[in-house]
Amino acid sequence: MKIAILSRNENLYSTRRLKEAGIARGHEVDVIDTLHCYMDITSSRPAVRYHGKELPKYDAIIPRIGASVTFYGTAVARQFEMMGTFNVNESVAISRSRDKLRSLQLLSRKGIGLPRTGFASKPDNIKDLIKNVGGAPLVIKLLEGTQGIGVVLADTAKAAESIIEAFMGLKANILVQEYIKEAGGADIRCLVVGGKVVAAMKRQGAEGEFRSNLHRGGSAELVKLTKEERATAVNAAKVMGLNFCGVDLLRSHNGPMVMEVNSSPGLEGIESATGLDVAGKLIEFIEKTSKSATNKTKGQG
């Protein structure tokens, strides 16, 4: 098979591992910088051009689209879809998952466990907003934040009011969520591939840090999931329409709660913590799922 990885940097661990895994299984793998692609949009023969040349026909693409280039990245992915290329995560699913508010609304509609969450735009709603999520302590999040950036823990209602007013003064979109104290600054990252959890790790925040992100100095270790946790992760991926994603869970007194569904999860932390070949699992999924692979299998039979 001929596979393209849409990534800004071929030296990133996740990109490198996916390329290695694809080559190890006998495939031809190219890394393509998403922002250097440009599209020939025509009704008869849509194409993607790259560095002055039309790209060849790929059997599948693996989008590694960063949050800062979501709009253009999903447009490129959509162009490949129009050309009949199998996309591991469809463009509409990536866009859906990048909108944190929309994601929570969709998960909520399907009855998936979530921390109680509030969203408002007017400062005169602040007191009721805080009260409605259960009062302080509470977590305030920027909708556009990534890797723990723009996530603040407010210990008191007064502190929460000040932080919310400051964010609103900057015209930033924010979510206000209940703080799950019993999680103890830890969360669980589940890697879902093709409707199955293929790896899971527990991430613990550094001392004095309530955010568990590895980018913020957290640690990670292998964790055994309960049936409920596994089912929650799989269902969250299904609701988002993602074949490959990271689902972040909190262990609460009310069962597992989804914090986020990441359409472009990093592989370094979870492969290191679990010793599992997650990249290889994704390539296996592509082989079984892409139309090209199916047609080749039929032809050989």
C-alpha positions in Angstrom: 0.0 0.0 0.0 1.0 3.6 -0.5 0.4 5.7 2.7 0.8 9.4 3.3 1.3 10.9 6.8 0.1 14.6 6.9 2.6 16.1 9.4 4.5 19.4 9.7 7.6 17.7 11.0 8.9 14.2 9.9 11.2 14.1 12.9 8.5 14.2 15.5 8.3 10.9 17.5 4.8 10.0 16.5 5.4 10.8 12.8 8.6 8.8 12.8 7.1 5.8 14.5 4.1 5.7 12.1 6.5 5.8 9.1 8.7 3.1 10.6 5.7 0.9 11.4 4.3 1.3 7.8 7.7 0.5 6.2 8.2 -2.5 8.5 4.9 -4.0 7.3 6.0 -3.6 3.6 4.2 -0.3 2.7 5.5 2.8 0.9 5.2 5.7 3.3 5.6 9.5 2.6 5.5 12.3 5.1 3.8 15.4 3.6 3.9 18.9 5.2 0.2 19.9 5.3 0.8 23.6 4.9 2.9 23.0 1.7 0.0 21.2 0.0 -2.3 23.2 -2.3 -5.5 22.0 -3.9 -6.7 21.7 -7.4 -10.5 21.8 -6.9 -12.3 20.7 -10.0 -15.4 18.6 -10.6 -13.7 16.2 -13.0 -10.3 15.5 -11.4 -9.6 16.9 -7.9 -5.9 16.8 -7.0 -3.4 17.8 -4.3 -0.2 19.5 -5.4 3.0 19.6 -3.4 6.2 21.5 -4.1 5.1 22.1 -7.7 4.0 18.6 -8.5 0.8 16.6 -8.3 0.9 14.1 -5.6 0.4 10.4 -6.6 -2.6 8.4 -5.7 -2.4 7.2 -2.1 -4.3 4.2 -0.7 -4.6 5.9 2.8 -3.7 9.0 4.7 -2.9 9.4 8.4 -3.7 13.0 9.4 -1.4 14.4 12.1 -2.9 17.9 12.1 -2.0 20.3 14.9 -4.6 22.5 16.6 -3.1 25.7 15.1 -3.6 24.5 11.5 -7.0 22.7 11.9 -8.8 24.8 9.3 -6.3 24.3 6.5 -5.3 20.8 7.6 -8.9 19.5 7.5 -9.3 21.2 4.0 -6.3 19.2 2.7 -7.6 16.0 4.3 -11.1 16.6 2.8 -9.4 17.0 -0.7 -7.9 13.6 -0.3 -11.3 12.2 0.7 -12.8 13.7 -2.5 -10.1 11.8 -4.4 -11.3 8.5 -2.9 -8.4 8.1 -0.5 -9.1 6.3 2.8 -8.6 8.7 5.7 -7.9 7.3 9.1 -9.8 10.2 10.7 -12.2 12.0 8.4 -12.0 15.7 8.2 -15.4 16.3 9.7 -14.5 14.2 12.7 -11.3 16.1 13.3 -13.2 19.4 13.2 -15.8 18.1 15.5 -13.2 16.9 18.1 -11.3 20.2 18.0 -14.4 22.2 19.1 -14.3 21.4 22.8 -17.8 22.8 23.5 -19.4 20.9 20.6 -17.6 17.7 21.7 -18.9 17.9 25.2 -22.5 18.6 23.9 -22.3 15.5 21.6 -20.9 13.3 24.4 -23.5 14.6 26.8 -26.3 13.8 24.4 -25.2 10.2 24.2 -25.1 9.9 28.0 -21.3 9.6 28.3 -20.0 10.5 31.8 -18.6 14.1 31.9 -17.7 16.6 34.6 -20.5 19.1 35.1 -19.7 22.0 32.7 -20.9 25.5 32.2 -20.4 27.9 29.3 -21.5 31.6 29.1 -20.6 34.8 27.3 -21.9 37.6 29.6 -20.1 38.6 32.9 -23.5 39.0 34.7 -23.9 35.2 34.5 -20.7 34.5 36.4 -22.1 33.9 39.9 -24.8 31.6 38.7 -22.4 29.9 36.3 -20.1 29.0 39.2 -23.0 27.9 41.4 -24.4 25.7 38.7 -21.3 23.6 38.3 -21.1 22.9 42.1 -19.1 25.9 43.3 -15.4 26.2 44.0 -12.9 24.7 43.6 -13.5 24.5 39.9 -11.6 24.4 36.7 -11.6 27.1 34.0 -10.5 26.2 30.5 -9.8 28.1 27.4 -11.7 26.5 24.5 -8.6 26.8 22.3 -6.1 25.6 24.8 -3.8 22.5 24.3 -1.4 20.5 26.4 -2.7 21.9 29.6 -2.2 25.6 28.5 -5.1 27.8 29.4 -6.4 25.5 32.2 -6.7 27.1 35.6 -7.8 25.7 39.0 -9.7 28.3 41.1 -9.8 27.4 44.8 -12.5 29.9 45.8 -15.6 31.4 44.2 -14.0 34.8 44.5 -10.8 33.6 42.6 -13.0 32.0 40.0 -15.0 35.2 39.4 -11.7 37.2 39.0 -10.3 34.6 36.5 -13.5 34.4 34.5 -13.8 38.1 34.3 -10.2 38.4 33.1 -10.7 35.8 30.4 -14.0 37.4 29.3 -12.2 40.8 29.3 -9.9 39.3 26.7 -12.9 38.1 24.8 -11.7 34.5 25.2 -14.1 31.6 25.0 -14.0 29.5 28.2 -15.6 26.5 29.9 -16.1 26.2 33.6 -16.1 22.6 35.0 -16.5 21.0 38.3 -13.2 19.8 39.9 -13.0 16.1 40.4 -11.0 16.1 43.6 -10.9 12.3 44.0 -8.9 12.0 40.8 -6.0 13.3 42.7 -4.3 15.1 39.8 -4.3 12.0 37.7 -6.1 11.0 34.5 -6.1 8.0 32.2 -5.2 8.3 28.5 -6.8 5.5 26.4 -5.6 5.0 22.8 -8.5 3.8 20.6 -7.9 2.3 17.2 -10.8 1.0 15.1 -13.2 0.8 18.0 -10.8 -0.9 20.5 -8.6 0.4 23.3 -5.1 -0.8 22.2 -3.2 0.9 25.1 -3.8 2.8 28.2 -1.7 4.7 30.7 -2.2 6.6 33.9 -0.8 10.1 33.9 0.0 11.7 37.3 0.6 15.4 37.6 3.8 16.7 39.1 3.8 17.6 42.8 1.6 20.7 43.4 0.3 20.4 39.8 -3.4 19.4 39.2 -2.8 19.1 35.4 -1.5 15.6 34.5 -0.1 16.5 31.0 3.3 15.0 30.4 4.3 18.3 28.8 3.8 19.8 32.2 6.2 17.5 34.0 3.7 14.7 34.7 4.7 11.0 34.9 3.0 8.0 33.2 2.6 4.3 33.9 0.8 1.3 32.6 -2.8 1.0 34.0 -5.4 -1.7 33.9 -8.8 -0.4 32.8 -12.2 -1.5 34.2 -14.8 -2.7 31.7 -16.7 0.6 32.3 -13.6 2.7 31.5 -12.9 0.7 28.4 -16.5 1.0 27.2 -16.5 4.8 27.9 -13.4 5.3 25.8 -14.7 3.3 22.9 -18.1 5.0 23.0 -16.5 8.5 23.2 -14.4 7.7 20.1 -17.5 6.4 18.3 -19.5 9.6 19.1 -16.7 11.7 17.7 -16.5 9.5 14.6 -12.8 8.9 15.1 -11.0 5.7 14.2 -7.8 6.7 15.9 -7.8 9.0 19.0 -6.8 9.5 22.6 -9.6 9.6 25.2 -8.7 11.2 28.5 -10.7 9.9 31.5 -10.9 10.8 35.1 -11.8 8.3 37.8 -14.6 9.8 39.9 -17.0 8.6 42.5 -19.7 8.6 39.7 -17.6 6.4 37.4 -15.3 7.4 34.5 -15.7 10.9 33.1 -14.4 12.0 29.8 -12.2 15.1 29.8 -11.2 15.3 26.2 -11.1 13.3 22.9 -7.9 14.0 21.0 -7.9 13.3 17.2 -4.1 13.5 16.9 -2.7 11.8 20.1 1.0 11.6 20.7 2.5 8.1 20.8 5.8 8.7 22.7 4.4 8.8 26.2 2.0 5.9 25.8 4.4 3.6 23.9 7.1 4.3 26.5 4.8 3.7 29.4 3.2 0.5 28.1 5.9 -1.0 25.8 3.2 -1.5 23.2 3.5 -0.9 19.4 0.6 1.5 19.0 1.9 2.7 15.6 1.9 -0.9 14.3 -1.7 -1.3 15.6 -2.8 1.7 13.5 -1.1 0.4 10.4 -2.8 -3.0 10.9 -6.2 -1.2 11.1 -5.5 0.7 7.8 -4.6 -2.6 6.1 -7.9 -4.2 7.2 -10.1 -1.1 6.6 -9.0 0.8 3.5 -10.8 0.0 0.3 -7.6 -0.5 -1.5 -6.5 -3.2 0.9 -9.8 -4.9 0.6 -9.7 -4.9 -3.2 -6.2 -6.3 -3.2 -7.2 -9.1 -0.8 -10.2 -10.0 -3.0 -8.0 -10.0 -6.1 -5.5 -12.4 -4.5 -8.3 -14.8 -3.5 
